Amino acid sequence: MATEPAAADPTPTLHRDTQLAMYRRALQHLPGGTDSNFRAWGESTIYVDRGKGALVWDIDGNEYVDLRMGYGPAILGHADDRVDDYVNERMRKGVSFSLTSEDEVRTIELICELTGWVEQARMTVSGTEATMHAMRVARAYTGRDKIVKFEGQYHGVHDYALISVGPDDVSELGDPDAPVALTWGRGIPSAVADTIIPARYNRIENLRRLFEQRGEEIAAVIVEPVLGNAQGIMPQAGFHEAMRALTSEFGVLLIFDEVKTGFRLARGGAAEFFGITPDLATFAKALERSNSDERMRYFARVLPPPQRTAAFLEQEYRRIRYFPLLNLINTGHVSSPFYLLTEPAVNSH
Ligand SMILES: Cc1ncc(COP(=O)(O)O)c(C=O)c1O
């Protein structure tokens, strides 16, 4: 007699008591009970205890398969021993010297080797600072003030990046040819906001018209080569190639924000994947190794000679953390998987 299949496991009950108490406690001193709006989920806010591999556990002991992996970077899974052993050993030697280490030099060498096009790079504390510096370098190099930024793209939380990230209402977006510059939140000076020209992604003809009208003012275009902050939106075929040609034609620098695509989309990041050599690139969490929250952020840049200048700082203890992952990728122990889990949607808007 055939046996009945076991009944499917019902949705497991989440235990929330400890987290709810933590949430109420945290609310006293942390706005929203957390350090980031992206993790502020009211009474459902998760307070993590630990992670290993693909799993994380919260402080109530609930176990999860982690599909966000630190927003993408933790390709080795959490608490990878190969990385952590190295980091722990280096930590014990002391890390905060205000001096340079070989880890730092080797890491930049690896960035150059893996991308194949980066000539020089410096490190910052966060992806936010990386994109901020890249924009500044572009302005300094070209002597122009404006940066073109695509609607819906996220480049961190400095004032220049928080323009046209997400509208409250799509009716606010304005004309595709001249989208409205929408500041995200209050407190961004209009003088700063005015230096950012929003443009519609995947509309190369709009970009050409913009360059024809205002190209003399534009220092750079910054782009997430694949939108990692909106599910995973691929560019339309030929968009990056056309943008590369257009920016070169108008003397505008092209900044690839590879904070999420770097060392993921391909070994050499989106630049390799699309066969494009940008003028500057920013890398950050994708250079991260395996642990959940201690994300490393970097900035790498290249400018055409002779202006090879740029100087960015990073917190010292962090520099030891990215070397191990890059090294694993470089030695073929880790490949660079296409990290987007969902079928990439094509943005036709
Ligand atoms: C494409 C992109 N650029 C910049 C940033 C900002 O990086 P950070 O959070 O390290 O400041 C992010 C963060 O998710 C990002 O996805």
The ligand as a Gaussian input file, in Angstrom:
#p B3LYP/6-31G(d) Opt

LIG

0 1
 C       25.549000      50.845000      -6.603000
 C       25.857000      51.374000      -5.226000
 N       26.662000      52.446000      -5.083000
 C       26.985000      52.948000      -3.862000
 C       26.481000      52.365000      -2.721000
 C       26.841000      52.924000      -1.373000
 O       27.699000      52.037000      -0.716000
 P       27.813000      52.071000       0.879000
 O       26.560000      51.464000       1.421000
 O       29.026000      51.246000       1.165000
 O       27.984000      53.495000       1.287000
 C       25.641000      51.250000      -2.825000
 C       25.089000      50.601000      -1.629000
 O       24.317000      49.685000      -1.692000
 C       25.329000      50.729000      -4.100000
 O       24.536000      49.657000      -4.260000

